[in-house]
């Protein structure tokens, strides 16, 4: 298996691990946290908006979320998928990461396979195995004890590579502290920038990219974009799963409200979207209402985040309603929520129409959430 194939096979394995969630702790919430004094003696699989793992995991770790931070110890493999990912704790076996902005600050006992937009291996990072990266902007300031393979846009090396380096992409820069003890092989549109002090102990081979090679690079970026889309979709599905698991009754009620009073909910959501921040600002500038202003802003953000999640679930409920219009209506199921979430993510690829449909569903979900919250408040009073 060549290294290019290995990149995408490894990433596929990393993203498909949830299907094998046996003999493990499965967790999830909006903000999921494992404190530093916690020890987990089995695999941990978790999803949520923000995940922070500071404890010791004596098993595999699988996380999917928006913001992920791992500063604890993982005794086996770690597979992470999300938007912003920071790994500052030791991973004693292989590390597989896919996301938008990725930072590795610690040691990895095995291989590191990483795909993302901006990728940084800081000066404190040490990878004992191979490093395989597909990314837009890649910075290697740490140490790799074996070979390094990078595909993508820009690569900056300031660290120590004890094996060979292979690069195909836009431009390569070797900083003044760069040390490559093996061979350097790279293919790009221009020759590498090699600063004074940089050292390559093996052979250096440069291949100037042709038009076909340029098209190849575009294909790599397309593959990276595809991976990021899959990550976004998987994170959305994970959050929907957590929502159904923790707040099933609330999710069903919001979906039913949005389905029954769709246009009313869209209007209510639009009004809330515009008026609520103005009301919060007015409270903030008043002395007596400043605390209420902070609380209302927090509530506003919470409602927006919930509506974003509910938009796909509402679409699934509407599809169920359309399909079963000749039979008694049933509450939205998790299967329908999954289908709606997948369709909503795909709709964004359709110019104008896709974003418009997404915005309408978002407003309808927001309106349904606000109306239910308002009705509940009136009942309490």
Protein Blocks (a to p, Z undefined) as FASTA:
>chain_A
ZZklmmmmmmmmmmmmmmmmghiacdddfbdcddfkbccfbdcddddfbdcdfbdcebdd
ddddfbdcdfbdcfbdcddddfbdcdfbdcfbdcddddfbdcdfbdcfbdcddddfbdcd
dfkbccfbdcddddfbdcdfbdcfbdcddedjbdcdfbdcfbdcddddfbdcddfkbccf
bdcddddfbdcdddehiacfbdcddddddfklmmmmmmmmmmmmmmmmmmmmmmmmmmmm
mmmmmmmmmmmmmmmmmmmmmmlmmmmmmmmmmmmmmmmmmmmmpmklmmmmmmmmmmmm
mmmmmmmmmmmmmmmmmmmmmmmmmbccddddfklmmmmmmmmmmmmmpghklmmmmmmm
mmmmmmmmmmmmmmmmmmmZZ
